[in-house]
Amino acid sequence: MKRTLLMAVGGLITVFGLLFLLQGSGLVKGSPMTNNHFWIYAGAVIAIVGAAILVLGVRTARTRIR
């Protein structure tokens, strides 16, 4: 259950980070975050953290299978 939760949370955080990055760069419009450079960098950091959590969940799943 823990690994599934890690993968789900990591995937969700990664998606939100990418969304923030795209909004900051102006590719996704309709938000106060649009064309704001802060959100490009914040989104990238959030996406990297989410990907790390996702990888941790996948590695935990592989360890238990063996």
Secondary structure, DSSP 8 states (H G I E B T S, - for coil): -HHHHHHHHHHHHHHHHHHHHHHHHTSS-SSTTTT-HHHHHHHHHHHHHHHHHHHHHHHHHHHHH-
